[in-house]
Amino acid sequence: SGLSFELETVDLASRRTASGGDYLSINSKGYVPALQFADGSVLTEGPAILQYVADQNPELRLAPPVGSRERYQLQAWLNFISSELHKQYSPLFNPACAAEQRQAALQALKNRYDYLAKELATRDYLCGSRFSVADAYLFTVNGWGAFIGFDLGRWPVIGAYQQRIAARQAVQAALRAEGLLKDMT
């Protein structure tokens, strides 16, 4: 987006920020992300934050114009990623997750990735020929597979998509800022 920002790591187990603050005083939901503004107000939920950030620099066209049909398509993708992919990964990061629940989450992910692979087979990015904040979100969520042993290799089109996104200079800069610059495919 070209906007300046400060990152702060949050230990979700202790609910403490890297500077020692109580994260629950920033986001009482207790999870990330949260965008805290200079006036102390906070915006939560990834899809809302992504659209806010995109709208701060509309010339970059990271999101279609508000009110356009394309904007609603972007919102549909953001909701799909949030509810159908992100939510399925959540139990897989929990060491107390029961085997039955883990298996159900993995099967749901396989079904969602089957759908996603069909969609990405006909376009470079989620919303067509142009990168959007939905692609940034999907790239991040797709990268979680490596942390929980979920191999995206069965969907070559998704691997090619990940490589396409990873090659972007802004994505590489973001990965460096997060200390994550490595092969995310």
C-alpha positions as CSV (number, residue, x, y, z in Angstrom):
1,S,0.0,0.0,0.0
2,G,3.0,2.3,0.5
3,L,1.7,3.3,3.9
4,S,3.9,3.6,6.9
5,F,3.2,1.4,9.8
6,E,4.8,-0.2,12.9
7,L,4.5,-3.9,13.5
8,E,4.2,-5.3,17.0
9,T,4.4,-9.0,17.7
10,V,1.8,-10.5,20.0
11,D,2.2,-13.6,22.1
12,L,-1.3,-15.0,21.9
13,A,-0.7,-17.4,24.7
14,S,0.2,-14.7,27.2
15,R,-1.8,-12.0,25.5
16,R,1.2,-9.7,25.7
17,T,2.6,-7.4,23.0
18,A,6.4,-7.3,22.3
19,S,6.5,-4.0,24.2
20,G,4.9,-5.6,27.3
21,G,1.4,-4.3,26.8
22,D,-1.8,-6.2,27.5
23,Y,-3.1,-7.2,24.0
24,L,-6.6,-7.6,25.3
25,S,-6.7,-3.9,26.0
26,I,-6.1,-3.3,22.2
27,N,-8.3,-6.2,20.9
28,S,-10.6,-7.7,23.5
29,K,-11.3,-10.6,21.1
30,G,-7.7,-11.7,21.8
31,Y,-6.7,-12.7,18.3
32,V,-4.8,-11.0,15.5
33,P,-4.9,-8.9,13.4
34,A,-5.7,-5.6,14.8
35,L,-4.9,-2.2,13.4
36,Q,-4.5,0.5,16.0
37,F,-4.7,4.1,14.9
38,A,-2.9,7.1,16.3
39,D,-6.0,8.2,18.1
40,G,-6.2,4.8,19.9
41,S,-9.2,3.4,18.0
42,V,-8.8,-0.1,16.6
43,L,-10.0,-1.9,13.5
44,T,-10.1,-5.8,13.7
45,E,-10.9,-8.6,11.3
46,G,-8.5,-9.2,8.4
47,P,-10.9,-8.6,5.5
48,A,-11.9,-5.2,7.0
49,I,-8.3,-4.2,7.6
50,L,-7.3,-5.2,4.1
51,Q,-10.0,-3.1,2.5
52,Y,-9.2,-0.1,4.7
53,V,-5.5,-0.3,3.8
54,A,-6.4,-0.6,0.1
55,D,-8.7,2.4,0.2
56,Q,-6.0,4.6,1.7
57,N,-4.1,4.5,-1.6
58,P,-6.7,3.8,-4.3
59,E,-4.3,4.7,-7.1
60,L,-2.6,1.3,-6.5
61,R,-5.9,-0.5,-7.2
62,L,-5.4,-3.1,-4.5
63,A,-9.2,-3.2,-4.3
64,P,-11.8,-2.2,-6.9
65,P,-13.7,1.0,-6.3
66,V,-16.3,1.0,-3.5
67,G,-19.8,0.3,-4.8
68,S,-18.6,-1.5,-8.0
69,R,-19.6,-5.0,-8.8
70,E,-15.9,-6.0,-8.7
71,R,-15.6,-4.7,-5.1
72,Y,-18.4,-7.1,-4.1
73,Q,-16.5,-9.9,-5.9
74,L,-13.4,-9.0,-3.8
75,Q,-15.5,-9.1,-0.7
76,A,-16.8,-12.6,-1.7
77,W,-13.2,-13.8,-2.0
78,L,-12.2,-12.2,1.3
79,N,-15.1,-13.9,3.0
80,F,-14.3,-17.3,1.4
81,I,-10.7,-17.1,2.5
82,S,-11.7,-16.1,6.0
83,S,-14.6,-18.5,6.6
84,E,-13.7,-21.5,4.4
85,L,-9.8,-21.6,4.6
86,H,-8.6,-19.6,7.5
87,K,-11.2,-21.1,9.9
88,Q,-10.3,-24.6,8.8
89,Y,-6.6,-24.1,9.6
90,S,-7.3,-22.8,13.1
91,P,-7.9,-26.1,14.8
92,L,-4.8,-27.6,13.1
93,F,-2.6,-25.2,15.0
94,N,-4.0,-26.4,18.3
95,P,-2.0,-29.3,19.8
96,A,-5.1,-30.3,21.8
97,C,-7.1,-30.8,18.6
98,A,-8.8,-34.2,18.7
99,A,-7.9,-36.6,15.8
100,E,-11.4,-36.6,14.5
101,Q,-11.6,-32.8,14.5
102,R,-8.2,-32.7,12.7
103,Q,-9.3,-35.1,10.1
104,A,-12.5,-33.1,9.5
105,A,-10.6,-29.9,9.1
106,L,-8.1,-31.5,6.7
107,Q,-10.9,-32.9,4.6
108,A,-12.7,-29.5,4.5
109,L,-9.4,-27.9,3.4
110,K,-9.0,-30.4,0.6
111,N,-12.5,-29.7,-0.6
112,R,-11.9,-25.9,-0.5
113,Y,-8.6,-26.2,-2.3
114,D,-10.2,-28.4,-5.0
115,Y,-12.6,-25.5,-5.6
116,L,-9.9,-22.9,-5.4
117,A,-7.7,-24.8,-7.9
118,K,-10.5,-24.8,-10.4
119,E,-11.0,-21.1,-10.0
120,L,-7.3,-20.2,-10.3
121,A,-6.9,-22.4,-13.4
122,T,-8.6,-19.7,-15.5
123,R,-6.9,-16.5,-14.1
124,D,-3.7,-15.2,-12.6
125,Y,-5.3,-13.6,-9.5
126,L,-8.5,-14.1,-7.5
127,C,-10.2,-11.1,-9.1
128,G,-9.0,-11.6,-12.6
129,S,-5.8,-10.2,-14.1
130,R,-4.9,-7.8,-11.3
131,F,-3.4,-8.4,-7.9
132,S,-5.7,-7.4,-5.0
133,V,-5.7,-7.5,-1.2
134,A,-7.5,-10.8,-1.5
135,D,-4.4,-12.3,-3.1
136,A,-2.3,-11.0,-0.2
137,Y,-4.6,-12.7,2.3
138,L,-4.8,-16.0,0.3
139,F,-1.0,-16.1,-0.1
140,T,-0.6,-15.8,3.7
141,V,-3.2,-18.4,4.5
142,N,-1.8,-20.8,1.9
143,G,1.6,-20.5,3.6
144,W,0.2,-22.0,6.8
145,G,0.1,-25.4,5.2
146,A,3.8,-25.7,5.6
147,F,3.6,-25.1,9.4
148,I,1.0,-27.9,10.0
149,G,2.2,-30.5,7.4
150,F,-0.6,-29.8,4.9
151,D,1.0,-30.2,1.4
152,L,-0.5,-28.0,-1.3
153,G,1.5,-30.0,-3.9
154,R,-1.5,-31.8,-5.1
155,W,-2.7,-28.5,-6.6
156,P,0.0,-27.4,-9.0
157,V,-2.0,-24.3,-10.0
158,I,-2.0,-23.1,-6.4
159,G,1.8,-23.7,-6.3
160,A,2.2,-21.5,-9.4
161,Y,-0.1,-18.9,-7.9
162,Q,2.0,-18.9,-4.7
163,Q,5.2,-18.4,-6.8
164,R,3.6,-15.6,-8.7
165,I,2.6,-13.8,-5.5
166,A,5.9,-14.4,-3.8
167,A,7.8,-12.9,-6.7
168,R,6.2,-9.5,-6.1
169,Q,8.6,-6.9,-4.6
170,A,6.0,-5.7,-2.1
171,V,5.3,-9.2,-1.0
172,Q,9.0,-9.9,-0.5
173,A,9.3,-6.6,1.5
174,A,6.4,-7.6,3.7
175,L,7.9,-11.1,4.3
176,R,11.2,-9.5,5.2
177,A,9.4,-7.1,7.6
178,E,7.8,-10.1,9.3
179,G,11.0,-12.1,9.4
180,L,9.5,-14.7,7.1
181,L,11.4,-14.4,3.8
182,K,11.6,-17.9,2.7
183,D,10.0,-20.2,0.2
184,M,6.3,-20.1,1.0
185,T,5.1,-22.4,-1.8
